[in-house]
Amino acid sequence: MKIDLNSDLGESWGAYIKGEDGDVLKIITSANIACGYHSGDPLVMTETVKTAIENNVSIGAHPSFMDLQGFGRRRLVGDSIAEIERQIAYQIGALQGIAATCGARVTHVKCHGALGNIIAEDQEMADGVAKAVKSVDSNLILIVMPNMATERAADRYGLRMAKEIYADRNYLDNGNLVPRSAPQAMIHDAEQATARVIQMLHDNSITSISGKKISMKVDTVCIHGDNPAAVNMAKKIRDSIVDNGFELCGFNQFVD
């Protein structure tokens, strides 16, 4: 079984440094790069793309609500679906331009923060995101929450999709993530996260905080780049994935 390991990166901005991207990019196989709305800027985007190329890591856009102040983690729902579509297209295009200057191309899209949580449950907004992705480049892969609105939207618009689980986040019974405002949202212990990932890969399921098992196919595992434990966690998870007989490679090489 082939598995991808991804991380949300390029989330520094101006004088503000966030995460240990250089170290994480030596471990993962796909990177989701902030496009300037929740974080990132042209210089940070360029540096992240160049480092990804050096490490043979696939490059993806990580669009969000326009929310630098809140790091894209506030539920800003005043925009229409049409406005969301334009914002997604704008952000993908920004990274495509940066990637082109580095001789690379964008292979996938993954929505960030509050936008990602909302489109997991809001079918109309998920459809808007999928429509925007397809309009920009129908060959782009959309990272989706399995069994949720994003998976249905990708299927409806004929997009290739990568089904994602999170190493360092807990789940609700409906398959969505526990909100970051809740004390149980994050997992910081690398051993615990690694054990969960291997169990999820072997069982093709996730276990919610109440103990409910939810079956799903898994293509990619996410480790958040801004998690203080990211580097150590990523190393342990990568080693354990390989030790358990899985082949680690970018999902752009194997998803339908």
N, C-alpha and C positions, 0 to 999 in steps of 0.2 A: 504493500500500500504506500502510495506517495503522499507526503504531507509537506505543506509550506509553513514557514514560521515568519510572521509579519510583525511590524511595529510601526507606531505612529511617530513620525520624526519631523525634523526641520521646524520645531516649534519654538525656537529662539526668535527674537525680534529686536532689531536695533541693538541697544546695549544690554538687553535682557537675555541671559543664557539659560536655557532649560534643557535638561537631559544630557546624556553622555552618548551622543549620536555616533561618534567615531568608533567607539567600542561596540555599540549595539550592531552597527552595520557590518562588523566582522563576523557576526553570529547568525543573523537572520538571512532569509532568502527573498523577502519582498518588503519594500518600504512604502509607507503612505505618508506623503510629504505635504505639510501645511502650505496653503496657497495664498496666505496674506489676510484672510478674513478673521480667523481666530488667533492666528500667529503666523510667523514666517514673513520674510520680505525677499526681494530679488536676490540679495547677496546670500542670505541664508539658504534660499532655495537652490541657488547655483552650487554652493559648497556641498549641500546634501546630495544633490544629483551627482556631482563629480565623485564623491566618496562612495556612493552606491555603485557607480560604474566600476570603480577600482576594485570593489568587492563582489562583482558579478551579481548584484542585487537588483531585482525588478523594481521599476519606478512607478508609483501610483499617486494619483491626486487625492488629497484629503480635504475636501471642501466642507464648509460649515456655514452657520449663520454669520452675518457680519457683526462680530462681537469680540473685538480685541480686548475690551475692558473686562469681559467675563470669560475669556478664553473659550468661547463657544459653548459654554456649559449652561447657559441660561435658555429657558424655553421662550424664544422670541417668535411668536406665532402670528404677528400682525400682518405679515406679507402674504399676498395672494399666491396661489400655486404658480401662476405665470411668472411672478417675480422670483419665486424660488428657482424655477427652471432657468431663468436668465442668470441668476447668481451662481448656480452650479456650472453652467456653461462657461461663464466668465472665469471661474477659478480653474477649471480644467484647462482652458485655453492658456491661462497664465503659466501653468506648469509645462504645458506642451511647448510654449515658446522658450522657456528656460532650458528644457531638455534638448530642444533642437540646437541651441547654441553650444551644447556640450556633446553633440553627436549622438544623442540617445532619443528614445521615444517613451511616452507614457503608455503603460500596458493595462492599468486598472484604475478604479475609482472606489473609494470608501468614505462614506460620510462620517463626520466627526461629532462627538459630544451630544448635545441636546438634539441636534438635527438627526443624528443617527438613531437615537432612542425613539424619537417621534415617528420616523418613517418605518420603524419596525412594527408599529401598531396602526398608523394612519394610512389607509390604502390609497387615498387620493393624493396625498403628498408623496408617498412612495412611488406612485405612478408618474408623478411630475419629475422626480429625480431620474427615474429610468428613462423617461422621454428625453430629458436633457442630455443624458449620457449618450443615448443612441443618436441624437441629433448631431452631437459633436463628432463622434466616431463610433460606428456600430461594432467595431472590433474590440472596443474596450470591455474589460471584464468588470462586473459590478460585484463587490464583496457584500454578502447579504447575511442577515440573521436567519438561520434555518427555521423553516415552518412559519415564518412571519411575513408581514406585508411586503417587505423588500424582496423576498424570494418570489412571491407571486407577481410582483411588478416586473422583475427581470424576465421571468418566464413569459409574461404577457407581451413584452416588447422585444422578445427574441434575443436577449443579451446573454452572453456567456456569464456564468456566475461562479463565485467561490464561496462556499459555505463556511462560516467562521465561528470558532469558539474562543473564549477568553481565558487565558491562564490565570489572570490576576483579578478577575471580577466574579462576584456571585450573581446567581440568577433567581428570578421570581418564578412562580409556578406557571406563568403564561409563556415562559421562554425568553422574556426580555431581561435586561440587566437590572439589578438592584440599583436604585438611584444613588448617586454619589453623596447625597445629603444623609443617607442612612449609614449607621456605624458599621454595618456588615458589607458595605459595597465592595471594598477592596481586599485583596489578599496580598500581604507583604512577605509572608514566609515562603522562601524558595522551595523548600522540601514539600510543603503542603501543596503549592501550586503545581509542582512537577508530578506528584502522585495523582492529582486531579486530572491533569492533562492525559497521562497515560491511561487512566481508567476510562476517560471519555473517548479516547481513540480506540481502545480495545472494544468497548461496549457500543460505540456509535451512539452515545447519549450524553446528556448533561444531567446533573443532579441539582435541584433547586435548594434554597436555604431551608425549605420545609421537608426535604428528603424525597421530593417527587422526581422520578426519572422521566426524562423526555427524550425519545428516540430521534436521532437526526444523523445525516451523513456529514462528515467533517472533511474539509479540504485544507483549511488553514487555521493556525493557532496564533492569537494575538497576545503580545506582551507590550504594555504601554511604555513608551520611551520615557515618560515623565515620572514613572514609578521609581522611587529611590532605590528599589531593589532590582531594577531592570536588568543590569548587566549580569549580576550573579544568577538571577532567575533564568535569563535567556540561555546562559551557558549550561545550566543544569538541565533545562528542558531540552535543549538541542542534543546534549549527550544522551539523555534518557530515551529520546525518540529514536536515535540511531541504535542504541543498545537493545531496544525492543523490536528491532527488525524492520522499522519503517525507513523508506527512502526519502531524504529531505531534499526538496527542490522547489523552485518557484512554481506556483500554481498555474501560471500562464503556459507551462509546459504540459499540463495534464487535464485541466478542466475542459469539459465539452463546450 
